[in-house]
Amino acid sequence: MTKRPILIHPDPRLKKVSAPVPDLSDDLRRLADDMLETMYDAPGIGLAAPQVGVNTRLIVLDCVKAEGEAPRPLIMFNPEIIASSDERSVYEEGCLSIPEQYGEVERPAEVSVRWIDRNGHEQQEDFAGLWATCVQHEIDHLDGKLFIDYLKPLRRQLITRRMQKLKRERARV
């Protein structure tokens, strides 16, 4: 497994709609494994393929945060939300592509998601709480949408300017 560099906003690759995965390959499984390693190392609870520069519908997540609780890594190819609750919840979201910036985002409190697992089997599960927020956040990445797109324009511009400054500073190093 290999840690991959995470793209930082603004980057045009983060705003593209990702292509569906037609067939699973060993390369895609390796990409998923690399993404999990990258996500855990960051550390984060979710990562989408566009964040590592790959325009394909693949996300990984693991929202287990409790000390001593076993990790629950999920790999989702072609994930899609097939149902969502009318009830809403608000979480303060962050993003590995927008480091150290956060904003409150309102989303459906519960979602049902269907995807293909790493073995090519169709899966379906209901998610609530942090898991629901995370899976929606990562699927948004596949549609070229960032959590800051839900924020007021002034706040979004401020965060974007901070990220531009961060990228300039990193380029100098």
Secondary structure, DSSP 8 states (H G I E B T S, - for coil): --------SS-GGGGS--B---S--HHHHHHHHHHHHHHHHTT-SEEEGGGGT--BSEEEE----STT-----EEEEEEEEEEE-S-EEEEEEEETTEEEEEEEEEEESEEEEEEE-TTS-EEEEEEEHHHHHHHHHHHHHHTT--GGGGS-HHHHHHHHHHHHHHHHHHHH-
